[in-house]
Amino acid sequence: MHPWVGLSDHVRLGVVTRWVTPELVARALEKCGVRDKKPGALPAGFMVYFTLALALFQQDSYDDVAEQLVGNIKELSGSIPNKSSFTRARRRLGPQVLETVFRKLAGPLAPVGLEGSFYRGMRLAAVDGFVLDAPETEANRRQLGGMKDARGQDAGFPQVRVVTLTETGTHAQIDAAVGGFCNGEPELAIKLASSAGGMLVIMDRGFPGVALWRAYIGAGAHLLIRARSCVAAKPIEHLPDGTYLARMNLAGQKRAAPGHVVLRVIEYQVDGGEVIRLLTDLLDPEQYPAAELAALYADRWEAESSYRQVKTFQRGPQQVLRSADPDLARQEAWAHLVAHHCLIRIIMELADGGKIDPDRVSFLKVLKHVRRSVISQTANTAVKIGQFMAMLASKLRRKLDSGPRRRREADRLIKRPDSKYSFRTKGQVRGPTRKASAKVITLHQVIVQ
């Protein structure tokens, strides 16, 4: 009998255990019908925590992650199971359990009144997507798909596609859908509509479509979507503020036909740049001024900031997932979303306790401390978790008490060019960092003849 049998059930995931509790894990396993057929070294409950640890320590091997997770427990640290045992246990677990854990945890976190989180009583959210590279295997390529080059040949890695409904004020994922590169972003975004009721949802120009529009409006959400110049281009009614109403037709229809939707079009420029067109179902120009909606569109980039936290800090830049199987690759994606949501919960608790904007709390610092809590198992009880959060709060107060960050005054020198083909020369001097000036939004007003 392996030395881990009967002991690995007691392993926890540091401070993350505060939200991913053993009770939550047990309910998720029961809901998905995952049960241990016989006592073993790697029971399903432990594997939930191990899979989340894989997301927190993405750059480490299976052995290293296992040592990070149990290294402080003498009875377990001396007999780590081999990689194939962990892989088989992950296959038995499947992706649905991690998805269920995410859906139990996910949701908006912004308290009423948090700056950048609400507009006229509506919670602000953004829908966008990102991809994670998966190992090059026949199964991953066939089921997940990947990019093609100009000749139609496979290019790069197979990819997992993740589309999320993100709260702009906190970077918390309210809902998510995980598929392959072969699944389009609009297709996955429609699955998130039921979670967007009462929100103002912002999207970029890759999303407009009648099916998506009807799904979100039918769920009680409101939309603010950027569109290409060919979408809803012909005005059917001009509004007093210079915006206009237009029809968005079903794909392939060039004229008004059953199934179209009527929406409001807002056109504007930022600092005299390209013309930006926004589509919205908020039709009243007095209740929802065009200038306010145009300024709100920039909040869509908060979703990109959330993805940077996942892809650059949590996963590691340009890291490839470790799963050679499509189901396990999706399992990893759900694990990253669960881990990220727990980290954002920590940030929100620290920000609320310090009465500060959550943007002032470093995601990278929180991530490092959470990893340390896993390694040392210093946060595996309610009391220890409370002590851990108090420690983080004290560190945050010390940083804030040091005063505002000084402006950079020294010139920045480029010591290493990004590429030998770069247009920048070694030693080239760039000016000091300066505060960016406010962007100027100029509305396009359609004049009725």
N, C-alpha and C positions, 0 to 999 in steps of 0.2 A: 504494500500500500504506500502511495506517495505521501511524503511528510506533510504536504499541503492539505490533504483531505481533512475536512472538519475545521480547518483554521482559516482558509482563505475567505470564508464567508464573513469574517470579522474585519476584513480590510476595508478602509474607507478612503475617500478622495479628498483629504484635507478639508479646506473651508468650503469647497464645492458641495460637500455633504449636507451643508445647511439647507440647500434647495433640492439636491438630488438625494433625498433621504432613502433609507432602506425600505420604508413603507411605500414611497413612490415607485421605486424600482420593482417591488413585489407586485404592485397593482399593474404596472406596465407589462410585466412578464405574464401575469394571469390574463390580462386582456388579449395579449397576442398568442396565448396558448403555448408559451414556451415553458417547459418543465424539465427538471433534471430527472432522467430515467433512473439513475443510481448515484449514490454519493461519489464525488470525484474531486480532483485537485482544482478544477476550474469550473465551478458551478456558474449558472447563468447570472446570478446576482453579482458575483465577483466580476464576470466578464463585462457587465455594463460599466462598472467603474474602470476596468482595464481599458476598454475601448475609449472612454472619455480621457483616460491618461494618455492614450496614443495621440489624441488631438492636442493635449496640453504640451506634450513632448514630441512633436512631429518629427524633429530632426534625429531622434534617437531610435535605435534598433529595438526589436521586441525584448531582447534580454535587458537592455538598458532601461527601458520603460518599466519592466517588471521589477528591476532592482530599485528604481526610483519609488515605486509604489509600495514595496514591502521591505526595503532595505533597513528600516528602523525596527523591524520585527525579527528578532533573532531566530525564531523557530522557522521562518519562511525564507530568510535571506540566503541561507546556505544551500538551497536546493531549488533553483529556478527551473521550471519545465522548459522543454525545448520549443523552438519556434513552431514546429508543425502542430504541436498540441494546442498552442494558442490559436493558430489558424483554424483548426477543426472546431475549436470552441466558439470562435467568431462566426463560423458558418452555421453552427447550431443556433446561435443567438439571432442571426438575421438582421436586416435593417429596420424592420417594423418596430422593434422594441425601442430603439433610440429615437425613431420618429415619434412614438407615443410619448416618451419622456419629454421631448421638445414641446409637443403640443400641450402637455400638462403645465409646462413652465412658461411658455411664450405668452406675450401680451404687452400692452402699453405700460410704461412705468412712469411717465411724466406726471407730476402732481399738477393740479389746476393752477394756472398762473405762471408756470415755468416759461421763460422767454424762448420764443422760437418753436413752441410746441402746439400752439393753438392759433386759430384765425376765426374771429367772430363766432366763437362757441364750437368750432369744429377742430378736432384733433388733426394735426398735420402728419401725413405719412407719405412715403415715397415707395414706388415699386420699381425695382431694377434687378439686374442679374449679374452673375459672374460665373466663371468656369474654374474648375480645379483639374489639373493634369493628373491622369491615371497612368499606371504602367502600360507599356505596349505589349498587350497579349491579344490573342485571337478573340477571346470572349469579350474583352473590353472594347476592342475595335468594332466588333459586330453589334453589340448591344448599346454601347454608349455613343459610338461615332466620334468623328473628329474633323478637323479642318482639311480642306483639299487645296492643292496648289492649282496653278493656271491650267495644268494638263489633266486635272481631275485625279491626280495621285494623292495618296495619304500624305499629310504634312503635319509634323508635330505629333503630340501624344493624343490618345483618346482622352475625352474630357467629360467630367460630370458638370452638368449645368444646374446652378442654384438660382432661383428667383425668390426674392423676399419682399414682404410688406414691412418697411422699416419706419419706426417712429423717428422723425427728423430731429426732435429736440434731445433725444437720449441715445440714439443709435441702437435701440433695442429692436430685435426682430419680433414683430407681432404675429407673423405667420410666414411660412415658407413652403416652397415646392421644389423637389429634387428630381431631376431626370438626367438625360444624357445630352450631349451636344446635338443629337438628332432631334431633340425636342426644342421648339422655338420658344423664345421668351414670352410672346403673347399667349401661347398655348398654356404655359405654366402659370402665367399671371392670372388667367381667368379662374384658376383653382383657388386663388386667394381672396376672391371677391366677397365671400360670405363673412370674412373677418374684418371688412372695412366699413361696416355700417356706421354712419354718423361722422365719418372722417372726410377730410379733403385730401385726396390722393393725387400726388404729382408723378408724372411719368415723362420719359423722353420721347423722341420722335419715332422710335422703333415700335411703339405700342398701339397707335390709333387703329381702331377697327370697330365695326358695328357690334360684333359678338362680345368683345371685351367691354365696350361702352354699355351695352344693355345689361351685362352681368353685374357691373359695379353699380349702375344706377338702380337696378332692380334690388340690390342688396342694401340700398339706403345710403350709399356713399356718394360723394361729389368728386368731380374730376377736374384736373388742370393738366392738360397733356400738350406737349409740343408736337407740331405736325409739319410735314413737308408742304411745299407750296402748292402741290397738286391736290391736297386733301381739303375738302370743304372750301374750295376756292371761289365759288360763285355766290355772291351775296343774294339773299332773298328778302332781307329787310335790314335797313340801316338804323342803328340806334343813336340816341342823342349824343352820346359821348364819343362817337366816331368808330366804335366797334360795330360789328354786324352779325346777323344770324345767317347761317348757311346749313346746307344738308351734307351729311356724310353718308354716302351710299354703300351698299354691299360691294364686296370685291367684284370687279369686272363690270359694274354698272356705271354708265356715264351720264345717265339722266335720272331724274327723280322716279322712284319705283317703290312699291311696297317693301317695307323693311328698313328704309332709311331712318336716320335720326337727325333732329334739328338741334343745333348747338350755337354757341356764341364764339366768335373769332376775335382775338385780340392780337394786334400786330405792333411791334415796338423794336427799337434798337438800343443797344447798350454801348455808350461812348462812340456812337456813330458807326458801329460795326454792322454785321449782317442783320437782315430783318428776321426777327423771331416771331413765329406764329403760334399762339396758344389756343387750344380748344377747351371750352368749359361748359358745364351745364348750369352754371350760375348766371342766369340770363339778365337779372335786374342790374342795370348799370349804376343805379343810385345806391343800392344796398351792397353791391360788390364792385367798387370802383376798379377800372381797368389798371390804373397805376399800381394799386395794392396787389392785384393778382400778378402783374408783371414782376414786381419785386419779390413775390413769394416763390416764383419758379426757381430762383437760385437755391432754395432749400433742398431741391432734389439732390444736390451734390452731397448732402449729409449721408445719403445711402452709400455713396462712393467712399466716404470716410469710414463708414462701418465696415465695408468690404476690405479696406486697407488694414483695419485692425485684425480681420480674420486672415487675410492672405499674406500680409507682410510680417506682422508681429506674431500672431498666434501660430500660423502654419510655417512661416519662414519664406523669404522671397524665392520664388521659382522652385520651390520644393514640389516633388512629385508624390502623390499619395502612395501608400505602401501596398495597396490591395490589387492583386492580379485578377480578381473576380468582380464583375459588375455589381453584384449585391453588396459585397464588402466595401467597394468604393462608395456606394451610396450610404452605407452604414457610417463610413468615415465622415462623409459630408454632414450627416445628421449629428454626429458627435461634435464636430466643429461648431455647429450652430448651438448645441446645448451648452458647450463650454463658454462660448462667447456671451450667451445670454446671462449666464451666472456671473461672468466678469462685469457685465454692465450693471447687474443688480448690486454688486459690491460698490461700483462707482457711484451709483445713485444713492446708496445709503450713506456713503462718505460725503457726498455733495450736500445731501439733505441735513446731515448732522453739522456740517460746517457752514450751512446757509450760503453756498456758493454755486456758481454755474458748473454743471458736471463736466463741461469742456476743460475746466482747469485741473481736473484729476487725470493724471497720466495713465493711460491704458497699459502702456508697457511696464510701468512700475507695479501696477496691480497684478499683471500677469506674472511677473517675476516673483512677487510675494506669494501668490497662489501656488506656484510651482514649488516654492520652498515649504509651504504648508503640507504639500503632498509628500515630499521627500522625508520630512521629519515627523510626519503624522502628528503635528502639533495642533491640529484642529479636527480631531475625530470625535469630540463630544460637544454638547451644547455649551458647556462652560469654557472649553478651550476655544471654540469658535468665537464666543463673546470676547475672550481675551485677545484673539487674533485681530478682530475688527477694531478693538480699542487701540491696539498697537498701530494699525494702519491709520486710524484717525489722528493719533498723536504725531505720526510722521507727516501727515498732510498739514496739520496745524503749524508745525515747525517750518515747513516750506512756505506757507502763506505768510507767516509772521516775518519772514525775511524781506517782505516788501515786494513790489511789482518787479517783474523781470526787466533788467536793464536793456536799453536799446543797443544793438550792435553798432560800434563806432569804428572798429578797425576794418580796413579794406580786406576783402576776401581774395586770396590768391589761388589760382588753379595750379596745383603742383603736379597732378597726374591728369593728362587729357583722357577723356572717356574712351577715345579710340585714336589710333594712329592716323585715321582719316578725318578726325575732328577738325572743324574750322578754327577751334580755339587753340592757341599756342601755349606751350608750357610757360608758366610764370605770368600769364596774362592777368591783369588786374581788373577786377570788377568793383563797382562802386559799393559803398556800405549799404546794408539793409535799411530801408526807410519805410515809414508807415505808408501803406497804399492809400491813394486818394479814393474818395467815394465814387462809385460808378454812377453815371448819368443815364437815366432811362428816358428815352424819347418815344412817346406813343405816336403811332401812325393813325391819323384820323381820316376816315373816308368821307369825302365831301359829296353830299348828294346834290346832283345837278337839278 
